[in-house]
Amino acid sequence: MPRWFNTAGFCNPQNHYMIPALRRLPELRGIIDRQGYFVLHAPRQVGKTTSLLSLAAELTAEGRYAAVLVSMLVGAGSPGDTGAAELAILDSWRKAAQIQLPPELQPPPWPDAPPAGRIGAALGAWAKASPRPLVVFLDEVDALRDSVLLSVLRQLQEGYRNRPDAFPSSLALIGLRDVSDYKIAEDGREHLGTASPFNIMVRSITLRNFTRDEVAELYQQHTDDTGQGFEAEAVDQVFALTQGQPWIVNALALEIVDTLVTDRAKAITVVDVNRAKEILLSRRETHWRSLTARVREPRIKSILEPMLAGSELDDVPEDDRQFALDLGLIRHDTTGGLVMANPMYREVIARVLTSGPQDSMPQIKPIWLKPDGSLDRDRLLDSFLAFWRQHAEPLLGTTPYHEVAPHLVLMAYLHRVANGGGTIEREYAVGRGRLDLCVRYRGEILAIELKVWRDKRADPLGEGLEQIDEYLAGLGVNEGWLVIFDRRTGAAALAERTAVERAQTAAGRDVVVIRG
């Protein structure tokens, strides 16, 4: 059977193109050999389950350990009922062990134990019965909540002192979040704040994304199997769009080779990658939905809202920043500032946040198109100004992020423009002082920079002209729009303050300055 690019569930080398799972976790064997307990946390669909399943199989096959990956997910179906959660978990463990382990290494009958003691008793009995040191990887552990999670952690800590003869020699908690971010309190709001009650761990580890060379290596497997190559520039573009996020790397390739370029004699080009990007972004993929479900959470909003505005993170707790980093939503760039984790996520988040204004927007006649279908910039400007004066005020209330409501309404308008045959690219990050938009429409480029005039601040026109000059130079164009949103207290009504002026940058580039 030919292999394929996998985007659902864990990978196996018989069916899927894949990078050796343990390459990204070189430290795990040493921890296990030292009887260590550890935490592995990383975003969804980066390879946690695949990596630990592979490691468990290797450890068992080598004959040194009885190693198994089991899931805690079914316990989430009994919130507040620790006993019922434990029974469901133990039932799933037995099924997993029957698949992964030979009969002599499978667990004995689970001992009788009271609720809130069954997990510890089961692990203890299994370790005693096993002819080899027992290694257990607990997947999806952060699906548990409150009293159930707290009970499990306490049982693990209580049994830890009995390893390796009467409790697992090594054990891992696997999930999206680090243990310090597990929700434990009765109201579900409070966090542990420290690793306790799992202060028995020796390391908290995360799983990195693919490197550019690993993306090339993954795609080369398809070439080796089918003869269809990926041009180096196409691989570069995939890495630029994904920053090596494994699910997107696989999803782009799957879309290309299964749908867009099925002729194996044709090499994959940058054009193919960009086509696949737009198709993926337009679909309601489960990966996108799990990502965008977070945007309304206060902890995430406190980071994304200033990021879109280009302002600083004022009083955002370190735990909240780390939470967003652990989810894989943001990353530190080379200067140490916070940016979206990759351009695909940046675009998905922006589309979700502009969906409210888009759905509430009236029909707009596309007067900005010339008879040949190209963009008429003057008529586009007229159309936008008319739209802004008439409709922007009520649409501002349809956005979930009020501090950047004008940005989102403008982007919603531009989506109507781009839907006729164009694309929108966005650049935003903490501390940039602006949001940059690039509308590409049938070979033409419209560069737009968004600035905000706030209370107790000087008119940002001068700074904006300097910034858009740099942006235009980078795009290789000589004209663009600078939009300044006046958010000062006491500013005139939006329709009254919306105006246009012309300006030039220091380098002589023409700028349409829109104040609104």
C-alpha positions as CSV (number, residue, x, y, z in Angstrom):
1,M,0.0,0.0,0.0
2,P,1.4,3.5,-0.8
3,R,2.1,5.8,2.0
4,W,0.4,9.2,2.5
5,F,0.7,12.5,4.4
6,N,-1.3,12.0,7.6
7,T,-3.5,14.7,9.1
8,A,-5.6,12.7,11.4
9,G,-4.5,10.7,14.5
10,F,-1.1,9.4,15.2
11,C,1.4,8.3,12.5
12,N,3.0,5.0,11.8
13,P,5.9,4.5,9.3
14,Q,4.1,1.7,7.5
15,N,1.3,4.0,6.3
16,H,2.6,7.5,6.6
17,Y,5.4,9.7,5.6
18,M,7.0,10.8,8.9
19,I,10.1,12.1,10.5
20,P,11.6,9.7,13.1
21,A,9.4,10.5,16.1
22,L,12.1,10.5,18.8
23,R,14.5,12.8,17.0
24,R,12.7,15.8,18.5
25,L,12.9,14.3,22.0
26,P,16.5,13.1,22.4
27,E,16.5,13.5,26.2
28,L,13.8,11.0,27.0
29,R,15.8,7.8,27.2
30,G,18.2,9.3,29.7
31,I,15.2,10.3,31.9
32,I,13.6,6.9,31.7
33,D,16.9,5.1,32.4
34,R,17.2,7.2,35.6
35,Q,13.6,6.2,36.7
36,G,12.4,9.8,36.1
37,Y,8.9,11.1,36.1
38,F,8.4,13.9,33.5
39,V,5.9,16.1,31.7
40,L,5.6,16.4,28.0
41,H,3.5,19.3,26.8
42,A,3.0,20.6,23.3
43,P,0.2,22.0,21.1
44,R,-2.3,19.7,19.3
45,Q,-1.1,17.7,16.4
46,V,2.6,18.2,16.7
47,G,3.4,14.5,17.3
48,K,3.2,13.9,21.1
49,T,1.2,10.7,20.9
50,T,3.1,9.4,17.8
51,S,6.4,10.0,19.6
52,L,5.5,8.3,22.8
53,L,3.9,5.4,21.1
54,S,7.0,4.9,19.1
55,L,9.2,5.2,22.2
56,A,7.1,2.7,24.1
57,A,7.3,0.2,21.3
58,E,11.1,0.6,21.1
59,L,11.6,0.2,24.8
60,T,9.4,-2.9,24.9
61,A,11.0,-4.5,21.8
62,E,14.5,-4.0,23.3
63,G,13.5,-6.2,26.2
64,R,14.5,-3.8,29.0
65,Y,11.1,-2.4,29.9
66,A,7.4,-3.0,29.7
67,A,6.4,0.4,28.2
68,V,2.9,1.5,27.2
69,L,1.0,4.6,26.3
70,V,-2.4,4.9,27.8
71,S,-5.0,7.6,27.6
72,M,-6.8,9.5,30.4
73,L,-9.3,11.1,28.0
74,V,-12.3,8.9,28.9
75,G,-12.1,10.1,32.5
76,A,-13.2,13.6,31.3
77,G,-16.6,12.1,30.8
78,S,-17.2,11.9,34.6
79,P,-16.4,15.4,35.9
80,G,-16.7,15.5,39.7
81,D,-17.1,11.7,40.0
82,T,-13.6,10.4,40.7
83,G,-14.7,6.8,41.1
84,A,-16.5,6.6,37.8
85,A,-13.7,8.4,36.0
86,E,-11.2,5.9,37.4
87,L,-13.2,2.9,36.2
88,A,-13.5,4.3,32.7
89,I,-9.8,5.1,32.6
90,L,-8.7,1.6,33.8
91,D,-11.0,-0.1,31.2
92,S,-9.3,1.9,28.4
93,W,-5.9,1.1,29.8
94,R,-6.5,-2.6,29.6
95,K,-7.6,-2.3,26.0
96,A,-4.5,-0.3,25.1
97,A,-2.2,-2.7,26.9
98,Q,-3.7,-5.7,25.0
99,I,-2.8,-4.0,21.7
100,Q,0.6,-2.7,22.6
101,L,2.1,-5.4,24.9
102,P,2.7,-9.2,24.7
103,P,0.5,-11.3,27.1
104,E,3.2,-11.7,29.7
105,L,3.6,-7.9,30.1
106,Q,-0.1,-7.0,30.2
107,P,-1.6,-5.9,33.5
108,P,-3.1,-8.4,36.0
109,P,-6.7,-8.1,37.2
110,W,-7.1,-4.6,38.7
111,P,-7.3,-4.9,42.5
112,D,-10.2,-3.8,44.5
113,A,-9.7,-0.2,45.8
114,P,-11.9,2.6,46.9
115,P,-12.6,5.6,44.7
116,A,-9.7,8.1,44.6
117,G,-7.4,5.2,45.1
118,R,-8.0,3.0,42.1
119,I,-5.4,4.5,39.7
120,G,-2.6,4.1,42.2
121,A,-3.6,0.6,43.2
122,A,-3.8,-0.5,39.6
123,L,-0.3,0.9,38.7
124,G,1.1,-0.6,41.9
125,A,-0.3,-4.1,41.0
126,W,0.9,-3.8,37.4
127,A,4.4,-2.9,38.4
128,K,4.6,-5.8,40.9
129,A,3.3,-8.3,38.4
130,S,5.5,-7.1,35.5
131,P,8.7,-9.1,34.9
132,R,10.3,-5.9,33.7
133,P,10.4,-2.3,35.0
134,L,7.1,-0.7,34.0
135,V,7.1,2.6,32.0
136,V,3.8,4.3,31.6
137,F,3.0,7.4,29.4
138,L,-0.3,9.0,30.5
139,D,-1.7,10.8,27.4
140,E,-4.4,13.5,27.4
141,V,-4.0,13.9,31.2
142,D,-5.0,17.6,31.1
143,A,-8.4,16.6,29.8
144,L,-9.2,15.8,33.4
145,R,-10.4,18.6,35.7
146,D,-10.7,19.6,39.3
147,S,-11.2,16.8,41.8
148,V,-10.6,14.0,39.3
149,L,-7.3,15.5,38.1
150,L,-6.2,16.4,41.7
151,S,-6.9,12.8,42.8
152,V,-4.9,11.3,40.0
153,L,-1.9,13.6,40.6
154,R,-2.0,12.8,44.4
155,Q,-2.1,9.0,43.7
156,L,0.9,9.3,41.4
157,Q,2.8,11.3,43.9
158,E,1.9,8.8,46.7
159,G,3.0,5.8,44.7
160,Y,6.2,7.4,43.4
161,R,8.2,6.4,46.5
162,N,7.5,2.7,45.8
163,R,9.1,2.7,42.3
164,P,10.4,0.6,40.6
165,D,9.3,-2.6,42.2
166,A,5.8,-1.6,43.3
167,F,5.1,1.4,41.0
168,P,6.1,2.4,37.5
169,S,9.8,2.9,37.1
170,S,9.2,5.9,34.9
171,L,6.1,7.8,34.1
172,A,5.0,10.8,31.9
173,L,2.1,13.2,31.9
174,I,1.3,14.2,28.3
175,G,-0.9,17.0,27.3
176,L,-1.4,20.5,25.8
177,R,-0.3,22.4,28.9
178,D,2.5,22.3,31.4
179,V,1.5,20.9,34.8
180,S,1.7,24.4,36.4
181,D,-1.3,25.4,34.2
182,Y,-3.6,22.5,35.2
183,K,-6.9,23.7,36.5
184,I,-7.5,22.2,40.0
185,A,-9.7,24.5,42.1
186,E,-13.3,23.9,42.9
187,D,-14.4,26.8,40.6
188,G,-12.2,25.7,37.8
189,R,-10.5,29.0,37.7
190,E,-7.5,28.7,40.0
191,H,-4.2,27.2,38.9
192,L,-1.6,25.2,40.7
193,G,0.9,27.9,40.4
194,T,3.8,25.4,40.9
195,A,4.4,21.8,39.9
196,S,2.9,20.6,43.2
197,P,1.2,18.1,43.7
198,F,3.4,16.7,40.9
199,N,6.7,18.0,42.2
200,I,8.1,14.6,41.6
201,M,8.9,15.4,37.9
202,V,12.5,15.8,36.9
203,R,11.8,17.7,33.7
204,S,9.0,19.5,31.8
205,I,9.6,19.1,28.1
206,T,8.0,20.4,25.0
207,L,8.1,19.0,21.5
208,R,9.5,21.4,18.8
209,N,8.3,21.9,15.3
210,F,10.0,20.5,12.2
211,T,13.1,22.3,10.9
212,R,13.2,23.4,7.3
213,D,15.5,20.4,6.5
214,E,13.0,18.1,8.2
215,V,10.2,19.4,6.0
216,A,12.4,18.7,3.0
217,E,13.2,15.2,4.4
218,L,9.5,14.5,4.9
219,Y,8.6,15.6,1.4
220,Q,11.5,13.6,-0.1
221,Q,9.9,10.4,1.2
222,H,7.0,11.2,-1.2
223,T,9.5,11.8,-4.0
224,D,11.2,8.5,-3.2
225,D,7.9,6.6,-3.3
226,T,6.3,8.3,-6.3
227,G,9.0,10.1,-8.2
228,Q,7.2,13.4,-7.8
229,G,9.5,16.1,-6.5
230,F,9.1,19.3,-4.5
231,E,11.1,22.3,-5.8
232,A,13.4,23.8,-3.2
233,E,11.5,27.1,-3.4
234,A,8.3,25.2,-2.7
235,V,9.8,23.7,0.4
236,D,11.0,27.1,1.5
237,Q,7.5,28.5,1.1
238,V,6.0,25.7,3.1
239,F,8.4,26.4,5.9
240,A,7.8,30.1,5.8
241,L,4.0,29.6,6.0
242,T,4.1,27.0,8.7
243,Q,7.3,27.5,10.7
244,G,7.4,23.7,10.7
245,Q,4.1,23.1,12.4
246,P,3.7,19.4,11.7
247,W,-0.1,19.3,11.0
248,I,0.1,22.2,8.5
249,V,3.2,20.8,6.8
250,N,1.3,17.5,6.2
251,A,-2.0,19.2,5.3
252,L,-0.4,21.4,2.6
253,A,1.4,18.5,1.0
254,L,-1.7,16.3,1.2
255,E,-3.9,18.9,-0.5
256,I,-1.2,19.4,-3.2
257,V,-0.4,15.8,-4.1
258,D,-4.0,14.3,-3.7
259,T,-5.9,17.2,-5.3
260,L,-4.0,19.9,-7.0
261,V,-1.1,18.1,-8.7
262,T,-2.1,14.4,-9.2
263,D,0.3,13.9,-12.1
264,R,3.3,12.5,-10.5
265,A,5.5,13.6,-13.4
266,K,5.0,17.2,-12.4
267,A,7.1,18.8,-9.7
268,I,5.5,20.8,-6.9
269,T,6.1,24.6,-7.2
270,V,5.6,27.7,-5.0
271,V,2.4,28.4,-7.0
272,D,1.0,25.0,-5.9
273,V,1.9,25.7,-2.3
274,N,0.1,29.0,-2.3
275,R,-3.0,27.5,-3.9
276,A,-3.1,24.8,-1.2
277,K,-2.7,27.5,1.4
278,E,-5.8,29.4,0.3
279,I,-7.8,26.2,0.1
280,L,-6.8,25.1,3.6
281,L,-7.6,28.6,5.0
282,S,-11.0,28.5,3.4
283,R,-12.0,25.2,5.0
284,R,-13.4,24.6,8.5
285,E,-10.6,22.2,9.5
286,T,-10.8,20.6,12.9
287,H,-7.3,21.9,13.6
288,W,-8.4,25.5,12.8
289,R,-11.5,25.1,15.0
290,S,-9.6,23.9,18.0
291,L,-7.2,26.9,17.6
292,T,-9.8,29.6,17.1
293,A,-12.0,28.3,19.9
294,R,-9.5,30.1,22.2
295,V,-9.8,33.6,20.8
296,R,-12.6,34.7,23.1
297,E,-10.9,33.3,26.2
298,P,-9.8,36.3,28.4
299,R,-6.3,35.0,28.8
300,I,-5.8,34.8,25.0
301,K,-7.7,38.0,24.2
302,S,-5.4,39.9,26.5
303,I,-2.5,38.9,24.2
304,L,-4.1,38.9,20.8
305,E,-5.8,42.2,21.1
306,P,-2.7,44.3,21.7
307,M,-0.8,42.2,19.2
308,L,-3.3,43.2,16.5
309,A,-3.0,46.8,17.6
310,G,0.7,46.6,17.6
311,S,0.8,47.9,21.2
312,E,2.6,46.6,24.3
313,L,1.4,43.9,26.6
314,D,0.2,45.9,29.6
315,D,0.0,43.9,32.8
316,V,-0.5,40.6,31.1
317,P,0.7,37.9,33.6
318,E,3.6,35.8,32.7
319,D,1.5,32.7,33.2
320,D,-1.0,33.9,30.6
321,R,1.8,34.5,28.1
322,Q,3.2,31.1,28.8
323,F,-0.2,29.6,28.4
324,A,-0.5,31.0,24.8
325,L,3.1,29.9,24.1
326,D,2.3,26.3,25.3
327,L,-0.8,26.2,23.1
328,G,1.4,26.9,20.1
329,L,-0.6,30.0,19.3
330,I,2.3,32.5,19.6
331,R,6.1,32.3,19.7
332,H,9.1,34.5,20.4
333,D,10.7,36.0,17.3
334,T,14.4,36.4,16.8
335,T,14.3,39.7,18.8
336,G,12.4,38.1,21.7
337,G,9.1,39.8,20.9
338,L,5.8,37.9,20.6
339,V,4.4,37.1,17.2
340,M,1.8,34.6,15.9
341,A,3.3,31.1,15.7
342,N,3.2,31.1,11.9
343,P,1.6,33.0,9.0
344,M,-1.2,30.4,8.6
345,Y,-2.3,30.9,12.2
346,R,-2.0,34.7,11.8
347,E,-4.4,34.5,8.9
348,V,-6.8,32.1,10.5
349,I,-7.1,34.2,13.6
350,A,-7.7,37.3,11.6
351,R,-10.4,35.7,9.6
352,V,-12.2,34.4,12.6
353,L,-12.2,37.8,14.3
354,T,-13.5,39.6,11.2
355,S,-16.3,37.0,10.6
356,G,-18.8,39.0,12.7
357,P,-18.4,42.3,10.8
358,Q,-18.4,40.3,7.5
359,D,-21.6,38.5,8.3
360,S,-23.2,41.8,9.4
361,M,-22.0,43.8,6.4
362,P,-24.5,45.1,3.8
363,Q,-24.1,44.2,0.1
364,I,-21.4,46.3,-1.6
365,K,-21.4,46.9,-5.3
366,P,-17.8,46.2,-6.6
367,I,-17.4,49.5,-8.4
368,W,-13.6,49.2,-7.9
369,L,-13.3,46.9,-10.9
370,K,-12.3,48.2,-14.3
371,P,-13.9,46.6,-17.4
372,D,-10.9,44.3,-17.8
373,G,-11.3,43.1,-14.2
374,S,-8.3,44.9,-12.8
375,L,-8.4,47.1,-9.7
376,D,-9.4,50.8,-10.0
377,R,-7.7,52.3,-6.9
378,D,-9.5,55.6,-7.0
379,R,-12.9,54.0,-7.2
380,L,-11.9,51.6,-4.4
381,L,-11.0,54.5,-2.2
382,D,-14.4,56.2,-3.0
383,S,-16.2,53.0,-2.2
384,F,-14.4,52.5,1.1
385,L,-15.0,56.0,2.3
386,A,-18.7,55.8,1.5
387,F,-18.9,52.4,3.3
388,W,-16.9,53.7,6.3
389,R,-19.0,56.8,6.8
390,Q,-22.3,55.0,6.5
391,H,-21.7,51.6,8.0
392,A,-18.6,51.5,10.2
393,E,-20.1,52.8,13.4
394,P,-22.7,50.0,13.8
395,L,-20.3,47.4,12.6
396,L,-17.8,48.3,15.3
397,G,-20.0,46.7,17.9
398,T,-20.0,43.3,16.1
399,T,-16.4,42.6,16.8
400,P,-15.2,40.6,19.9
401,Y,-12.1,42.7,20.4
402,H,-13.3,46.3,20.9
403,E,-9.8,47.9,21.1
404,V,-9.1,46.9,17.5
405,A,-12.7,47.0,16.2
406,P,-11.8,49.5,13.4
407,H,-9.0,47.2,12.3
408,L,-11.4,44.3,12.1
409,V,-14.1,46.2,10.3
410,L,-11.6,47.4,7.7
411,M,-10.3,43.9,7.2
412,A,-13.8,42.6,6.8
413,Y,-14.4,45.2,4.0
414,L,-11.2,44.2,2.3
415,H,-12.3,40.6,2.3
416,R,-15.2,41.6,0.1
417,V,-12.7,43.1,-2.3
418,A,-10.3,40.2,-2.2
419,N,-13.1,37.6,-2.7
420,G,-13.3,38.7,-6.3
421,G,-9.9,37.2,-7.1
422,G,-7.3,38.4,-4.6
423,T,-5.7,37.6,-1.3
424,I,-4.8,39.5,1.9
425,E,-1.6,39.2,3.8
426,R,-1.2,40.6,7.3
427,E,1.7,41.5,9.6
428,Y,1.1,42.1,13.3
429,A,3.0,41.6,16.5
430,V,3.4,43.0,20.0
431,G,5.1,46.4,20.0
432,R,5.2,47.1,16.3
433,G,2.9,50.1,16.7
434,R,0.9,49.2,13.6
435,L,-0.8,46.5,11.5
436,D,0.2,46.0,7.9
437,L,-2.0,44.7,5.2
438,C,-1.1,43.7,1.7
439,V,-4.0,43.2,-0.8
440,R,-2.9,41.3,-3.8
441,Y,-5.4,41.4,-6.6
442,R,-4.7,39.9,-10.1
443,G,-1.1,41.0,-10.1
444,E,-1.6,44.3,-8.4
445,I,-0.5,45.2,-4.8
446,L,-2.3,47.6,-2.5
447,A,-0.3,48.1,0.7
448,I,-2.2,49.5,3.7
449,E,-0.9,50.4,7.2
450,L,-3.2,50.9,10.1
451,K,-2.4,53.2,13.0
452,V,-4.3,54.4,16.1
453,W,-4.4,57.9,17.6
454,R,-5.1,57.5,21.3
455,D,-5.5,59.9,24.2
456,K,-2.4,61.7,25.4
457,R,-0.5,60.7,22.3
458,A,0.7,62.9,19.4
459,D,-0.7,62.6,15.9
460,P,0.8,59.4,14.5
461,L,1.1,60.8,11.0
462,G,4.8,61.3,11.0
463,E,5.6,57.9,12.5
464,G,3.1,56.3,10.1
465,L,4.7,57.8,7.1
466,E,8.1,56.5,8.2
467,Q,6.7,53.0,8.8
468,I,4.7,52.8,5.6
469,D,7.8,54.0,3.6
470,E,9.7,50.9,5.0
471,Y,6.7,48.6,4.3
472,L,6.3,49.9,0.7
473,A,10.0,49.5,0.1
474,G,9.9,45.9,1.3
475,L,7.0,45.1,-1.1
476,G,8.7,46.9,-4.0
477,V,5.8,49.4,-4.6
478,N,5.7,53.1,-4.6
479,E,2.2,54.0,-3.3
480,G,-0.2,52.8,-0.5
481,W,-2.7,53.8,2.1
482,L,-2.0,55.0,5.7
483,V,-5.2,54.6,7.8
484,I,-5.3,56.5,11.1
485,F,-8.1,55.6,13.4
486,D,-8.9,58.4,15.9
487,R,-9.8,56.6,19.2
488,R,-9.4,59.7,21.4
489,T,-12.0,60.5,23.9
490,G,-14.2,63.3,22.6
491,A,-13.4,62.8,18.9
492,A,-16.0,63.9,16.4
493,A,-18.6,61.4,15.1
494,L,-17.0,58.8,12.8
495,A,-18.8,60.1,9.7
496,E,-17.7,63.6,10.4
497,R,-14.0,62.9,11.1
498,T,-13.5,60.6,8.1
499,A,-11.3,62.4,5.7
500,V,-8.6,61.9,3.1
501,E,-5.3,63.8,2.4
502,R,-2.3,63.1,0.2
503,A,1.2,62.9,1.5
504,Q,4.7,61.7,0.5
505,T,7.2,59.7,2.4
506,A,10.8,60.9,2.8
507,A,11.8,58.6,-0.1
508,G,9.1,60.2,-2.3
509,R,6.5,57.4,-2.2
510,D,2.9,58.5,-2.6
511,V,0.6,57.8,0.3
512,V,-3.2,58.2,0.7
513,V,-3.8,59.2,4.3
514,I,-7.3,58.2,5.5
515,R,-8.4,59.5,8.9
516,G,-11.4,57.8,10.4
